[in-house]
Amino acid sequence: MYVVTVTFQIHPDRMEAFLPLMIDNARVSRRMEAGCQLFDICRDKNEVFLYEIYTDRAAFDTHLGSKHFKAFEAAIEGMVADKRIRLFDEVIR
């Protein structure tokens, strides 16, 4: 398993536009990407936290190269004040 966490700080006046784009990106990823096992979105005020699980790094790389992800990245231009990404190679259960 390969875990990705992303924390977005969204400009306060852009959250209403950002959130539907984020939800659509997660739904399409889960539906269209065989390697996407989980894609949760958490929100608190102007912060959005993602928790994503992929079968491996290659599956995550496929996600990054997908048409829907590239469209999402282009659509959120100017909405994000800060973005922090963490990558984990191991899940312990």
PDB file of N, CA, C and O in Angstrom:
ATOM      1  N   MET A   1       0.829  -1.187   0.000  1.00  0.00           N
ATOM      2  CA  MET A   1       0.000   0.000   0.000  1.00  0.00           C
ATOM      3  C   MET A   1       0.879   1.258   0.000  1.00  0.00           C
ATOM      4  O   MET A   1       1.985   1.273   0.540  1.00  0.00           O
ATOM      5  N   TYR A   2       0.352   2.287  -0.614  1.00  0.00           N
ATOM      6  CA  TYR A   2       1.050   3.562  -0.716  1.00  0.00           C
ATOM      7  C   TYR A   2       0.062   4.643  -0.297  1.00  0.00           C
ATOM      8  O   TYR A   2      -1.007   4.773  -0.893  1.00  0.00           O
ATOM      9  N   VAL A   3       0.413   5.414   0.716  1.00  0.00           N
ATOM     10  CA  VAL A   3      -0.499   6.413   1.270  1.00  0.00           C
ATOM     11  C   VAL A   3      -0.003   7.818   0.953  1.00  0.00           C
ATOM     12  O   VAL A   3       1.185   8.123   1.056  1.00  0.00           O
ATOM     13  N   VAL A   4      -0.942   8.649   0.571  1.00  0.00           N
ATOM     14  CA  VAL A   4      -0.664  10.048   0.274  1.00  0.00           C
ATOM     15  C   VAL A   4      -1.587  10.892   1.135  1.00  0.00           C
ATOM     16  O   VAL A   4      -2.796  10.662   1.169  1.00  0.00           O
ATOM     17  N   THR A   5      -1.019  11.870   1.833  1.00  0.00           N
ATOM     18  CA  THR A   5      -1.845  12.852   2.525  1.00  0.00           C
ATOM     19  C   THR A   5      -1.518  14.220   1.940  1.00  0.00           C
ATOM     20  O   THR A   5      -0.366  14.532   1.638  1.00  0.00           O
ATOM     21  N   VAL A   6      -2.550  15.012   1.793  1.00  0.00           N
ATOM     22  CA  VAL A   6      -2.378  16.366   1.269  1.00  0.00           C
ATOM     23  C   VAL A   6      -3.198  17.300   2.146  1.00  0.00           C
ATOM     24  O   VAL A   6      -4.364  17.033   2.437  1.00  0.00           O
ATOM     25  N   THR A   7      -2.584  18.383   2.559  1.00  0.00           N
ATOM     26  CA  THR A   7      -3.287  19.416   3.311  1.00  0.00           C
ATOM     27  C   THR A   7      -3.284  20.691   2.484  1.00  0.00           C
ATOM     28  O   THR A   7      -2.230  21.234   2.154  1.00  0.00           O
ATOM     29  N   PHE A   8      -4.478  21.155   2.159  1.00  0.00           N
ATOM     30  CA  PHE A   8      -4.655  22.402   1.414  1.00  0.00           C
ATOM     31  C   PHE A   8      -5.141  23.484   2.366  1.00  0.00           C
ATOM     32  O   PHE A   8      -6.035  23.244   3.178  1.00  0.00           O
ATOM     33  N   GLN A   9      -4.566  24.653   2.271  1.00  0.00           N
ATOM     34  CA  GLN A   9      -5.138  25.855   2.874  1.00  0.00           C
ATOM     35  C   GLN A   9      -5.764  26.615   1.712  1.00  0.00           C
ATOM     36  O   GLN A   9      -5.071  27.030   0.783  1.00  0.00           O
ATOM     37  N   ILE A  10      -7.067  26.790   1.771  1.00  0.00           N
ATOM     38  CA  ILE A  10      -7.807  27.417   0.679  1.00  0.00           C
ATOM     39  C   ILE A  10      -8.087  28.877   1.026  1.00  0.00           C
ATOM     40  O   ILE A  10      -8.436  29.194   2.163  1.00  0.00           O
ATOM     41  N   HIS A  11      -7.934  29.753   0.053  1.00  0.00           N
ATOM     42  CA  HIS A  11      -8.305  31.156   0.273  1.00  0.00           C
ATOM     43  C   HIS A  11      -9.774  31.185   0.703  1.00  0.00           C
ATOM     44  O   HIS A  11     -10.613  30.545   0.069  1.00  0.00           O
ATOM     45  N   PRO A  12     -10.092  31.915   1.764  1.00  0.00           N
ATOM     46  CA  PRO A  12     -11.453  31.885   2.330  1.00  0.00           C
ATOM     47  C   PRO A  12     -12.578  32.113   1.328  1.00  0.00           C
ATOM     48  O   PRO A  12     -13.636  31.493   1.432  1.00  0.00           O
ATOM     49  N   ASP A  13     -12.364  32.974   0.383  1.00  0.00           N
ATOM     50  CA  ASP A  13     -13.422  33.276  -0.589  1.00  0.00           C
ATOM     51  C   ASP A  13     -13.480  32.271  -1.738  1.00  0.00           C
ATOM     52  O   ASP A  13     -14.282  32.443  -2.656  1.00  0.00           O
ATOM     53  N   ARG A  14     -12.654  31.231  -1.711  1.00  0.00           N
ATOM     54  CA  ARG A  14     -12.603  30.264  -2.809  1.00  0.00           C
ATOM     55  C   ARG A  14     -13.076  28.849  -2.422  1.00  0.00           C
ATOM     56  O   ARG A  14     -13.170  27.974  -3.282  1.00  0.00           O
ATOM     57  N   MET A  15     -13.369  28.628  -1.142  1.00  0.00           N
ATOM     58  CA  MET A  15     -13.758  27.295  -0.693  1.00  0.00           C
ATOM     59  C   MET A  15     -15.015  26.790  -1.406  1.00  0.00           C
ATOM     60  O   MET A  15     -15.089  25.614  -1.761  1.00  0.00           O
ATOM     61  N   GLU A  16     -15.977  27.644  -1.612  1.00  0.00           N
ATOM     62  CA  GLU A  16     -17.224  27.244  -2.265  1.00  0.00           C
ATOM     63  C   GLU A  16     -16.971  26.724  -3.689  1.00  0.00           C
ATOM     64  O   GLU A  16     -17.670  25.825  -4.157  1.00  0.00           O
ATOM     65  N   ALA A  17     -15.991  27.281  -4.360  1.00  0.00           N
ATOM     66  CA  ALA A  17     -15.637  26.824  -5.710  1.00  0.00           C
ATOM     67  C   ALA A  17     -14.712  25.607  -5.658  1.00  0.00           C
ATOM     68  O   ALA A  17     -14.802  24.716  -6.502  1.00  0.00           O
ATOM     69  N   PHE A  18     -13.826  25.575  -4.666  1.00  0.00           N
ATOM     70  CA  PHE A  18     -12.838  24.504  -4.572  1.00  0.00           C
ATOM     71  C   PHE A  18     -13.462  23.148  -4.222  1.00  0.00           C
ATOM     72  O   PHE A  18     -13.160  22.143  -4.865  1.00  0.00           O
ATOM     73  N   LEU A  19     -14.309  23.120  -3.231  1.00  0.00           N
ATOM     74  CA  LEU A  19     -14.800  21.848  -2.695  1.00  0.00           C
ATOM     75  C   LEU A  19     -15.494  20.958  -3.724  1.00  0.00           C
ATOM     76  O   LEU A  19     -15.202  19.763  -3.752  1.00  0.00           O
ATOM     77  N   PRO A  20     -16.394  21.462  -4.570  1.00  0.00           N
ATOM     78  CA  PRO A  20     -16.996  20.576  -5.578  1.00  0.00           C
ATOM     79  C   PRO A  20     -15.967  19.992  -6.550  1.00  0.00           C
ATOM     80  O   PRO A  20     -16.114  18.853  -6.994  1.00  0.00           O
ATOM     81  N   LEU A  21     -14.936  20.754  -6.879  1.00  0.00           N
ATOM     82  CA  LEU A  21     -13.878  20.256  -7.757  1.00  0.00           C
ATOM     83  C   LEU A  21     -13.097  19.130  -7.079  1.00  0.00           C
ATOM     84  O   LEU A  21     -12.744  18.131  -7.707  1.00  0.00           O
ATOM     85  N   MET A  22     -12.837  19.315  -5.785  1.00  0.00           N
ATOM     86  CA  MET A  22     -12.113  18.295  -5.031  1.00  0.00           C
ATOM     87  C   MET A  22     -12.930  17.013  -4.911  1.00  0.00           C
ATOM     88  O   MET A  22     -12.402  15.914  -5.081  1.00  0.00           O
ATOM     89  N   ILE A  23     -14.207  17.158  -4.619  1.00  0.00           N
ATOM     90  CA  ILE A  23     -15.096  15.991  -4.492  1.00  0.00           C
ATOM     91  C   ILE A  23     -15.175  15.236  -5.815  1.00  0.00           C
ATOM     92  O   ILE A  23     -15.135  14.006  -5.831  1.00  0.00           O
ATOM     93  N   ASP A  24     -15.287  15.957  -6.910  1.00  0.00           N
ATOM     94  CA  ASP A  24     -15.361  15.308  -8.221  1.00  0.00           C
ATOM     95  C   ASP A  24     -14.056  14.572  -8.533  1.00  0.00           C
ATOM     96  O   ASP A  24     -14.085  13.453  -9.046  1.00  0.00           O
ATOM     97  N   ASN A  25     -12.923  15.185  -8.230  1.00  0.00           N
ATOM     98  CA  ASN A  25     -11.630  14.546  -8.463  1.00  0.00           C
ATOM     99  C   ASN A  25     -11.527  13.235  -7.680  1.00  0.00           C
ATOM    100  O   ASN A  25     -11.067  12.229  -8.219  1.00  0.00           O
ATOM    101  N   ALA A  26     -11.948  13.240  -6.426  1.00  0.00           N
ATOM    102  CA  ALA A  26     -11.895  12.025  -5.604  1.00  0.00           C
ATOM    103  C   ALA A  26     -12.826  10.946  -6.157  1.00  0.00           C
ATOM    104  O   ALA A  26     -12.438   9.782  -6.255  1.00  0.00           O
ATOM    105  N   ARG A  27     -14.038  11.324  -6.514  1.00  0.00           N
ATOM    106  CA  ARG A  27     -15.000  10.343  -7.041  1.00  0.00           C
ATOM    107  C   ARG A  27     -14.521   9.703  -8.341  1.00  0.00           C
ATOM    108  O   ARG A  27     -14.619   8.489  -8.520  1.00  0.00           O
ATOM    109  N   VAL A  28     -14.004  10.527  -9.238  1.00  0.00           N
ATOM    110  CA  VAL A  28     -13.510   9.999 -10.510  1.00  0.00           C
ATOM    111  C   VAL A  28     -12.291   9.106 -10.267  1.00  0.00           C
ATOM    112  O   VAL A  28     -12.154   8.061 -10.902  1.00  0.00           O
ATOM    113  N   SER A  29     -11.424   9.506  -9.369  1.00  0.00           N
ATOM    114  CA  SER A  29     -10.240   8.697  -9.063  1.00  0.00           C
ATOM    115  C   SER A  29     -10.647   7.321  -8.554  1.00  0.00           C
ATOM    116  O   SER A  29     -10.117   6.309  -9.015  1.00  0.00           O
ATOM    117  N   ARG A  30     -11.584   7.273  -7.608  1.00  0.00           N
ATOM    118  CA  ARG A  30     -12.042   5.985  -7.061  1.00  0.00           C
ATOM    119  C   ARG A  30     -12.718   5.137  -8.134  1.00  0.00           C
ATOM    120  O   ARG A  30     -12.550   3.917  -8.160  1.00  0.00           O
ATOM    121  N   ARG A  31     -13.472   5.768  -9.005  1.00  0.00           N
ATOM    122  CA  ARG A  31     -14.227   5.036 -10.018  1.00  0.00           C
ATOM    123  C   ARG A  31     -13.359   4.585 -11.194  1.00  0.00           C
ATOM    124  O   ARG A  31     -13.546   3.480 -11.704  1.00  0.00           O
ATOM    125  N   MET A  32     -12.418   5.415 -11.630  1.00  0.00           N
ATOM    126  CA  MET A  32     -11.685   5.167 -12.874  1.00  0.00           C
ATOM    127  C   MET A  32     -10.290   4.560 -12.685  1.00  0.00           C
ATOM    128  O   MET A  32      -9.737   3.992 -13.627  1.00  0.00           O
ATOM    129  N   GLU A  33      -9.725   4.671 -11.505  1.00  0.00           N
ATOM    130  CA  GLU A  33      -8.354   4.221 -11.279  1.00  0.00           C
ATOM    131  C   GLU A  33      -8.354   2.940 -10.452  1.00  0.00           C
ATOM    132  O   GLU A  33      -8.679   2.961  -9.265  1.00  0.00           O
ATOM    133  N   ALA A  34      -7.993   1.836 -11.076  1.00  0.00           N
ATOM    134  CA  ALA A  34      -7.985   0.546 -10.377  1.00  0.00           C
ATOM    135  C   ALA A  34      -7.067   0.556  -9.160  1.00  0.00           C
ATOM    136  O   ALA A  34      -7.339  -0.141  -8.182  1.00  0.00           O
ATOM    137  N   GLY A  35      -6.001   1.322  -9.199  1.00  0.00           N
ATOM    138  CA  GLY A  35      -5.046   1.363  -8.095  1.00  0.00           C
ATOM    139  C   GLY A  35      -5.415   2.284  -6.955  1.00  0.00           C
ATOM    140  O   GLY A  35      -4.731   2.297  -5.932  1.00  0.00           O
ATOM    141  N   CYS A  36      -6.488   3.061  -7.106  1.00  0.00           N
ATOM    142  CA  CYS A  36      -6.941   3.964  -6.041  1.00  0.00           C
ATOM    143  C   CYS A  36      -7.883   3.191  -5.125  1.00  0.00           C
ATOM    144  O   CYS A  36      -9.016   2.888  -5.500  1.00  0.00           O
ATOM    145  N   GLN A  37      -7.412   2.876  -3.927  1.00  0.00           N
ATOM    146  CA  GLN A  37      -8.179   2.080  -2.978  1.00  0.00           C
ATOM    147  C   GLN A  37      -9.075   2.922  -2.076  1.00  0.00           C
ATOM    148  O   GLN A  37     -10.147   2.478  -1.664  1.00  0.00           O
ATOM    149  N   LEU A  38      -8.630   4.136  -1.773  1.00  0.00           N
ATOM    150  CA  LEU A  38      -9.368   5.010  -0.855  1.00  0.00           C
ATOM    151  C   LEU A  38      -8.999   6.452  -1.162  1.00  0.00           C
ATOM    152  O   LEU A  38      -7.850   6.753  -1.486  1.00  0.00           O
ATOM    153  N   PHE A  39      -9.977   7.337  -1.059  1.00  0.00           N
ATOM    154  CA  PHE A  39      -9.713   8.755  -1.303  1.00  0.00           C
ATOM    155  C   PHE A  39     -10.712   9.536  -0.459  1.00  0.00           C
ATOM    156  O   PHE A  39     -11.816   9.845  -0.906  1.00  0.00           O
ATOM    157  N   ASP A  40     -10.307   9.850   0.767  1.00  0.00           N
ATOM    158  CA  ASP A  40     -11.173  10.570   1.696  1.00  0.00           C
ATOM    159  C   ASP A  40     -10.823  12.051   1.714  1.00  0.00           C
ATOM    160  O   ASP A  40      -9.661  12.435   1.580  1.00  0.00           O
ATOM    161  N   ILE A  41     -11.856  12.874   1.882  1.00  0.00           N
ATOM    162  CA  ILE A  41     -11.704  14.319   1.965  1.00  0.00           C
ATOM    163  C   ILE A  41     -12.245  14.764   3.316  1.00  0.00           C
ATOM    164  O   ILE A  41     -13.368  14.422   3.686  1.00  0.00           O
ATOM    165  N   CYS A  42     -11.442  15.528   4.050  1.00  0.00           N
ATOM    166  CA  CYS A  42     -11.859  16.081   5.335  1.00  0.00           C
ATOM    167  C   CYS A  42     -11.742  17.597   5.243  1.00  0.00           C
ATOM    168  O   CYS A  42     -10.843  18.126   4.589  1.00  0.00           O
ATOM    169  N   ARG A  43     -12.673  18.291   5.916  1.00  0.00           N
ATOM    170  CA  ARG A  43     -12.652  19.752   5.834  1.00  0.00           C
ATOM    171  C   ARG A  43     -12.872  20.366   7.210  1.00  0.00           C
ATOM    172  O   ARG A  43     -13.674  19.876   8.006  1.00  0.00           O
ATOM    173  N   ASP A  44     -12.143  21.449   7.474  1.00  0.00           N
ATOM    174  CA  ASP A  44     -12.341  22.264   8.670  1.00  0.00           C
ATOM    175  C   ASP A  44     -12.062  23.708   8.275  1.00  0.00           C
ATOM    176  O   ASP A  44     -10.916  24.082   8.024  1.00  0.00           O
ATOM    177  N   LYS A  45     -13.100  24.504   8.223  1.00  0.00           N
ATOM    178  CA  LYS A  45     -13.002  25.907   7.821  1.00  0.00           C
ATOM    179  C   LYS A  45     -12.306  26.042   6.475  1.00  0.00           C
ATOM    180  O   LYS A  45     -12.856  25.621   5.457  1.00  0.00           O
ATOM    181  N   ASN A  46     -11.094  26.626   6.446  1.00  0.00           N
ATOM    182  CA  ASN A  46     -10.400  26.849   5.175  1.00  0.00           C
ATOM    183  C   ASN A  46      -9.334  25.799   4.879  1.00  0.00           C
ATOM    184  O   ASN A  46      -8.495  25.989   3.999  1.00  0.00           O
ATOM    185  N   GLU A  47      -9.372  24.690   5.618  1.00  0.00           N
ATOM    186  CA  GLU A  47      -8.406  23.616   5.409  1.00  0.00           C
ATOM    187  C   GLU A  47      -9.106  22.376   4.863  1.00  0.00           C
ATOM    188  O   GLU A  47     -10.179  21.994   5.332  1.00  0.00           O
ATOM    189  N   VAL A  48      -8.481  21.756   3.863  1.00  0.00           N
ATOM    190  CA  VAL A  48      -8.969  20.497   3.309  1.00  0.00           C
ATOM    191  C   VAL A  48      -7.832  19.491   3.419  1.00  0.00           C
ATOM    192  O   VAL A  48      -6.708  19.751   2.991  1.00  0.00           O
ATOM    193  N   PHE A  49      -8.146  18.342   3.999  1.00  0.00           N
ATOM    194  CA  PHE A  49      -7.160  17.286   4.208  1.00  0.00           C
ATOM    195  C   PHE A  49      -7.585  16.054   3.420  1.00  0.00           C
ATOM    196  O   PHE A  49      -8.722  15.596   3.534  1.00  0.00           O
ATOM    197  N   LEU A  50      -6.668  15.523   2.622  1.00  0.00           N
ATOM    198  CA  LEU A  50      -6.934  14.322   1.843  1.00  0.00           C
ATOM    199  C   LEU A  50      -6.157  13.158   2.418  1.00  0.00           C
ATOM    200  O   LEU A  50      -5.015  13.307   2.853  1.00  0.00           O
ATOM    201  N   TYR A  51      -6.800  11.982   2.414  1.00  0.00           N
ATOM    202  CA  TYR A  51      -6.146  10.737   2.793  1.00  0.00           C
ATOM    203  C   TYR A  51      -6.423   9.756   1.673  1.00  0.00           C
ATOM    204  O   TYR A  51      -7.559   9.329   1.469  1.00  0.00           O
ATOM    205  N   GLU A  52      -5.365   9.401   0.943  1.00  0.00           N
ATOM    206  CA  GLU A  52      -5.508   8.558  -0.238  1.00  0.00           C
ATOM    207  C   GLU A  52      -4.664   7.295  -0.073  1.00  0.00           C
ATOM    208  O   GLU A  52      -3.535   7.353   0.414  1.00  0.00           O
ATOM    209  N   ILE A  53      -5.217   6.162  -0.480  1.00  0.00           N
ATOM    210  CA  ILE A  53      -4.460   4.914  -0.475  1.00  0.00           C
ATOM    211  C   ILE A  53      -4.455   4.338  -1.890  1.00  0.00           C
ATOM    212  O   ILE A  53      -5.498   4.191  -2.527  1.00  0.00           O
ATOM    213  N   TYR A  54      -3.259   4.019  -2.355  1.00  0.00           N
ATOM    214  CA  TYR A  54      -3.056   3.406  -3.670  1.00  0.00           C
ATOM    215  C   TYR A  54      -2.383   2.051  -3.476  1.00  0.00           C
ATOM    216  O   TYR A  54      -1.753   1.810  -2.447  1.00  0.00           O
ATOM    217  N   THR A  55      -2.512   1.187  -4.443  1.00  0.00           N
ATOM    218  CA  THR A  55      -1.895  -0.128  -4.336  1.00  0.00           C
ATOM    219  C   THR A  55      -0.375  -0.031  -4.262  1.00  0.00           C
ATOM    220  O   THR A  55       0.272  -0.836  -3.592  1.00  0.00           O
ATOM    221  N   ASP A  56       0.196   0.961  -4.956  1.00  0.00           N
ATOM    222  CA  ASP A  56       1.644   1.155  -4.949  1.00  0.00           C
ATOM    223  C   ASP A  56       1.962   2.530  -5.537  1.00  0.00           C
ATOM    224  O   ASP A  56       1.064   3.271  -5.938  1.00  0.00           O
ATOM    225  N   ARG A  57       3.240   2.855  -5.580  1.00  0.00           N
ATOM    226  CA  ARG A  57       3.662   4.162  -6.105  1.00  0.00           C
ATOM    227  C   ARG A  57       3.276   4.320  -7.574  1.00  0.00           C
ATOM    228  O   ARG A  57       2.919   5.415  -8.008  1.00  0.00           O
ATOM    229  N   ALA A  58       3.345   3.246  -8.327  1.00  0.00           N
ATOM    230  CA  ALA A  58       2.985   3.309  -9.748  1.00  0.00           C
ATOM    231  C   ALA A  58       1.525   3.717  -9.924  1.00  0.00           C
ATOM    232  O   ALA A  58       1.196   4.468 -10.842  1.00  0.00           O
ATOM    233  N   ALA A  59       0.655   3.227  -9.053  1.00  0.00           N
ATOM    234  CA  ALA A  59      -0.766   3.596  -9.127  1.00  0.00           C
ATOM    235  C   ALA A  59      -0.946   5.080  -8.824  1.00  0.00           C
ATOM    236  O   ALA A  59      -1.771   5.745  -9.450  1.00  0.00           O
ATOM    237  N   PHE A  60      -0.180   5.603  -7.870  1.00  0.00           N
ATOM    238  CA  PHE A  60      -0.241   7.033  -7.576  1.00  0.00           C
ATOM    239  C   PHE A  60       0.286   7.846  -8.752  1.00  0.00           C
ATOM    240  O   PHE A  60      -0.280   8.885  -9.092  1.00  0.00           O
ATOM    241  N   ASP A  61       1.354   7.385  -9.368  1.00  0.00           N
ATOM    242  CA  ASP A  61       1.896   8.079 -10.545  1.00  0.00           C
ATOM    243  C   ASP A  61       0.879   8.094 -11.685  1.00  0.00           C
ATOM    244  O   ASP A  61       0.774   9.074 -12.421  1.00  0.00           O
ATOM    245  N   THR A  62       0.130   6.996 -11.823  1.00  0.00           N
ATOM    246  CA  THR A  62      -0.945   6.952 -12.824  1.00  0.00           C
ATOM    247  C   THR A  62      -1.983   8.018 -12.519  1.00  0.00           C
ATOM    248  O   THR A  62      -2.465   8.699 -13.425  1.00  0.00           O
ATOM    249  N   HIS A  63      -2.328   8.166 -11.244  1.00  0.00           N
ATOM    250  CA  HIS A  63      -3.274   9.205 -10.824  1.00  0.00           C
ATOM    251  C   HIS A  63      -2.758  10.593 -11.225  1.00  0.00           C
ATOM    252  O   HIS A  63      -3.494  11.397 -11.797  1.00  0.00           O
ATOM    253  N   LEU A  64      -1.492  10.860 -10.920  1.00  0.00           N
ATOM    254  CA  LEU A  64      -0.923  12.175 -11.239  1.00  0.00           C
ATOM    255  C   LEU A  64      -0.912  12.468 -12.732  1.00  0.00           C
ATOM    256  O   LEU A  64      -0.977  13.629 -13.137  1.00  0.00           O
ATOM    257  N   GLY A  65      -0.832  11.435 -13.547  1.00  0.00           N
ATOM    258  CA  GLY A  65      -0.818  11.615 -14.991  1.00  0.00           C
ATOM    259  C   GLY A  65      -2.181  11.576 -15.649  1.00  0.00           C
ATOM    260  O   GLY A  65      -2.297  11.757 -16.861  1.00  0.00           O
ATOM    261  N   SER A  66      -3.223  11.338 -14.848  1.00  0.00           N
ATOM    262  CA  SER A  66      -4.565  11.189 -15.418  1.00  0.00           C
ATOM    263  C   SER A  66      -5.127  12.523 -15.914  1.00  0.00           C
ATOM    264  O   SER A  66      -4.786  13.594 -15.411  1.00  0.00           O
ATOM    265  N   LYS A  67      -5.980  12.421 -16.894  1.00  0.00           N
ATOM    266  CA  LYS A  67      -6.624  13.608 -17.482  1.00  0.00           C
ATOM    267  C   LYS A  67      -7.443  14.359 -16.431  1.00  0.00           C
ATOM    268  O   LYS A  67      -7.391  15.588 -16.368  1.00  0.00           O
ATOM    269  N   HIS A  68      -8.197  13.628 -15.607  1.00  0.00           N
ATOM    270  CA  HIS A  68      -9.048  14.306 -14.620  1.00  0.00           C
ATOM    271  C   HIS A  68      -8.222  15.013 -13.547  1.00  0.00           C
ATOM    272  O   HIS A  68      -8.618  16.078 -13.074  1.00  0.00           O
ATOM    273  N   PHE A  69      -7.077  14.438 -13.152  1.00  0.00           N
ATOM    274  CA  PHE A  69      -6.236  15.111 -12.164  1.00  0.00           C
ATOM    275  C   PHE A  69      -5.623  16.382 -12.751  1.00  0.00           C
ATOM    276  O   PHE A  69      -5.592  17.420 -12.091  1.00  0.00           O
ATOM    277  N   LYS A  70      -5.145  16.302 -13.967  1.00  0.00           N
ATOM    278  CA  LYS A  70      -4.568  17.487 -14.606  1.00  0.00           C
ATOM    279  C   LYS A  70      -5.611  18.594 -14.770  1.00  0.00           C
ATOM    280  O   LYS A  70      -5.301  19.773 -14.599  1.00  0.00           O
ATOM    281  N   ALA A  71      -6.844  18.213 -15.101  1.00  0.00           N
ATOM    282  CA  ALA A  71      -7.930  19.201 -15.218  1.00  0.00           C
ATOM    283  C   ALA A  71      -8.238  19.819 -13.855  1.00  0.00           C
ATOM    284  O   ALA A  71      -8.484  21.021 -13.753  1.00  0.00           O
ATOM    285  N   PHE A  72      -8.223  18.992 -12.811  1.00  0.00           N
ATOM    286  CA  PHE A  72      -8.453  19.487 -11.452  1.00  0.00           C
ATOM    287  C   PHE A  72      -7.372  20.494 -11.063  1.00  0.00           C
ATOM    288  O   PHE A  72      -7.680  21.579 -10.572  1.00  0.00           O
ATOM    289  N   GLU A  73      -6.119  20.138 -11.280  1.00  0.00           N
ATOM    290  CA  GLU A  73      -5.007  21.038 -10.940  1.00  0.00           C
ATOM    291  C   GLU A  73      -5.142  22.382 -11.655  1.00  0.00           C
ATOM    292  O   GLU A  73      -4.900  23.431 -11.058  1.00  0.00           O
ATOM    293  N   ALA A  74      -5.522  22.351 -12.914  1.00  0.00           N
ATOM    294  CA  ALA A  74      -5.694  23.595 -13.668  1.00  0.00           C
ATOM    295  C   ALA A  74      -6.869  24.409 -13.130  1.00  0.00           C
ATOM    296  O   ALA A  74      -6.797  25.636 -13.051  1.00  0.00           O
ATOM    297  N   ALA A  75      -7.950  23.722 -12.761  1.00  0.00           N
ATOM    298  CA  ALA A  75      -9.164  24.401 -12.302  1.00  0.00           C
ATOM    299  C   ALA A  75      -8.984  25.086 -10.953  1.00  0.00           C
ATOM    300  O   ALA A  75      -9.643  26.090 -10.684  1.00  0.00           O
ATOM    301  N   ILE A  76      -8.097  24.559 -10.092  1.00  0.00           N
ATOM    302  CA  ILE A  76      -7.940  25.143  -8.751  1.00  0.00           C
ATOM    303  C   ILE A  76      -6.856  26.215  -8.691  1.00  0.00           C
ATOM    304  O   ILE A  76      -6.559  26.746  -7.621  1.00  0.00           O
ATOM    305  N   GLU A  77      -6.280  26.524  -9.819  1.00  0.00           N
ATOM    306  CA  GLU A  77      -5.250  27.573  -9.877  1.00  0.00           C
ATOM    307  C   GLU A  77      -5.772  28.847  -9.217  1.00  0.00           C
ATOM    308  O   GLU A  77      -6.843  29.341  -9.570  1.00  0.00           O
ATOM    309  N   GLY A  78      -5.015  29.371  -8.263  1.00  0.00           N
ATOM    310  CA  GLY A  78      -5.389  30.610  -7.581  1.00  0.00           C
ATOM    311  C   GLY A  78      -6.301  30.410  -6.375  1.00  0.00           C
ATOM    312  O   GLY A  78      -6.580  31.371  -5.659  1.00  0.00           O
ATOM    313  N   MET A  79      -6.773  29.190  -6.131  1.00  0.00           N
ATOM    314  CA  MET A  79      -7.653  28.921  -4.984  1.00  0.00           C
ATOM    315  C   MET A  79      -6.878  28.495  -3.744  1.00  0.00           C
ATOM    316  O   MET A  79      -7.371  28.636  -2.625  1.00  0.00           O
ATOM    317  N   VAL A  80      -5.680  27.981  -3.933  1.00  0.00           N
ATOM    318  CA  VAL A  80      -4.907  27.364  -2.863  1.00  0.00           C
ATOM    319  C   VAL A  80      -3.853  28.335  -2.330  1.00  0.00           C
ATOM    320  O   VAL A  80      -3.008  28.830  -3.076  1.00  0.00           O
ATOM    321  N   ALA A  81      -3.924  28.596  -1.012  1.00  0.00           N
ATOM    322  CA  ALA A  81      -2.930  29.454  -0.368  1.00  0.00           C
ATOM    323  C   ALA A  81      -1.679  28.663  -0.005  1.00  0.00           C
ATOM    324  O   ALA A  81      -0.573  29.202  -0.034  1.00  0.00           O
ATOM    325  N   ASP A  82      -1.849  27.378   0.338  1.00  0.00           N
ATOM    326  CA  ASP A  82      -0.728  26.522   0.710  1.00  0.00           C
ATOM    327  C   ASP A  82      -1.123  25.069   0.470  1.00  0.00           C
ATOM    328  O   ASP A  82      -2.294  24.707   0.588  1.00  0.00           O
ATOM    329  N   LYS A  83      -0.136  24.238   0.131  1.00  0.00           N
ATOM    330  CA  LYS A  83      -0.389  22.816  -0.128  1.00  0.00           C
ATOM    331  C   LYS A  83       0.797  22.023   0.392  1.00  0.00           C
ATOM    332  O   LYS A  83       1.946  22.291   0.038  1.00  0.00           O
ATOM    333  N   ARG A  84       0.498  21.028   1.250  1.00  0.00           N
ATOM    334  CA  ARG A  84       1.555  20.177   1.805  1.00  0.00           C
ATOM    335  C   ARG A  84       1.236  18.718   1.518  1.00  0.00           C
ATOM    336  O   ARG A  84       0.137  18.245   1.809  1.00  0.00           O
ATOM    337  N   ILE A  85       2.197  18.013   0.949  1.00  0.00           N
ATOM    338  CA  ILE A  85       2.021  16.618   0.551  1.00  0.00           C
ATOM    339  C   ILE A  85       2.977  15.748   1.355  1.00  0.00           C
ATOM    340  O   ILE A  85       4.154  16.072   1.512  1.00  0.00           O
ATOM    341  N   ARG A  86       2.445  14.627   1.864  1.00  0.00           N
ATOM    342  CA  ARG A  86       3.282  13.628   2.537  1.00  0.00           C
ATOM    343  C   ARG A  86       3.013  12.277   1.899  1.00  0.00           C
ATOM    344  O   ARG A  86       1.877  11.952   1.555  1.00  0.00           O
ATOM    345  N   LEU A  87       4.078  11.491   1.744  1.00  0.00           N
ATOM    346  CA  LEU A  87       4.002  10.184   1.111  1.00  0.00           C
ATOM    347  C   LEU A  87       4.482   9.115   2.088  1.00  0.00           C
ATOM    348  O   LEU A  87       5.495   9.298   2.763  1.00  0.00           O
ATOM    349  N   PHE A  88       3.754   8.000   2.165  1.00  0.00           N
ATOM    350  CA  PHE A  88       4.081   6.915   3.080  1.00  0.00           C
ATOM    351  C   PHE A  88       4.098   5.591   2.314  1.00  0.00           C
ATOM    352  O   PHE A  88       3.184   5.301   1.542  1.00  0.00           O
ATOM    353  N   ASP A  89       5.128   4.804   2.531  1.00  0.00           N
ATOM    354  CA  ASP A  89       5.273   3.523   1.843  1.00  0.00           C
ATOM    355  C   ASP A  89       4.631   2.339   2.572  1.00  0.00           C
ATOM    356  O   ASP A  89       4.478   1.263   1.995  1.00  0.00           O
ATOM    357  N   GLU A  90       4.261   2.536   3.817  1.00  0.00           N
ATOM    358  CA  GLU A  90       3.813   1.385   4.604  1.00  0.00           C
ATOM    359  C   GLU A  90       2.562   1.711   5.411  1.00  0.00           C
ATOM    360  O   GLU A  90       2.444   2.778   6.012  1.00  0.00           O
ATOM    361  N   VAL A  91       1.640   0.763   5.406  1.00  0.00           N
ATOM    362  CA  VAL A  91       0.438   0.846   6.241  1.00  0.00           C
ATOM    363  C   VAL A  91       0.496  -0.324   7.209  1.00  0.00           C
ATOM    364  O   VAL A  91       0.623  -1.472   6.784  1.00  0.00           O
ATOM    365  N   ILE A  92       0.406  -0.054   8.476  1.00  0.00           N
ATOM    366  CA  ILE A  92       0.426  -1.106   9.499  1.00  0.00           C
ATOM    367  C   ILE A  92      -0.972  -1.225  10.080  1.00  0.00           C
ATOM    368  O   ILE A  92      -1.552  -0.243  10.544  1.00  0.00           O
ATOM    369  N   ARG A  93      -1.500  -2.430  10.048  1.00  0.00           N
ATOM    370  CA  ARG A  93      -2.855  -2.643  10.578  1.00  0.00           C
ATOM    371  C   ARG A  93      -2.819  -3.611  11.724  1.00  0.00           C
ATOM    372  O   ARG A  93      -3.859  -3.921  12.305  1.00  0.00           O
TER     373      ARG A  93
END
